[in-house]
Amino acid sequence: MTETRGAIIVGASSGIGEALARKLADEGYEIGLAARRTERMRRIGSELPTKSYVATMDVTDTDDAREGFFELAGAMPSVDLVVVSAGVADANYDLEWERERRTVDVNVRGFVAIATAAMEYFEETPDHASERDGHLVGISSVAAHFGNGGTQAYNASKAFVSTYLEGLRERQTGSDADVTITTIEPGFVDTDLSYGSFWECSPETAAAGIARAIRKERDHAYVTRRWRLIAWAFDLLPDRLVRRVL
């Protein structure tokens, strides 16, 4: 009999997170849905073909979010995969402090709170058992490759996410636990967070690309894959040319 696989998706109430929950459920995962909108998640869960679990979670309340993560993981028979998809993308040309703070609170502090909780869960050694294997996936962005006026906090927060996950991968080289860590960098996806339509894909297309990267245990993947060309260009072009493009 095939062992049940379980996935926790933080930020599962809409956009990429919701689409990925549906995609992974179609592939046989039981799904732990975590976000602020409880009723929305319950509706999504009721539509999945596998069993679902719901946890109300605000990642800006980091202590409570971590506690909720461990409670959700404990309620599931197995957690093999954790996806951190929660994020905000406020445009803030006037540098309003509250908008900048919220972006950092969600995209940086909230991300690290859940990423470290997932690593702790996977690396923990239960009584009479070896380390859990696992897979941590973080949703970053192609925006991590450049700074942009107006969305400066968002772009910087995604650069943090990509670099943080790179650091966790490096850390794994000296660890006994077998934890795969994948960085996903989407381009424009048709969600409330999108700021453009160039090469824009649907959340379902993005979810299919992310699921493919999970199956192949990639270290890094762009969604869709052609966005790697844009990321490489931003990495290679002189700053003055990047500013002209933007």
Helices and strands as residue ranges (DSSP letters): E 5-10, H 15-26, E 29-35, H 38-46, E 52-56, H 62-75, E 81-84, H 97-104, I 105-110, H 111-123, E 134-139, G 142-145, H 152-172, E 179-186, H 203-215, E 220-223, H 227-236, H 239-245
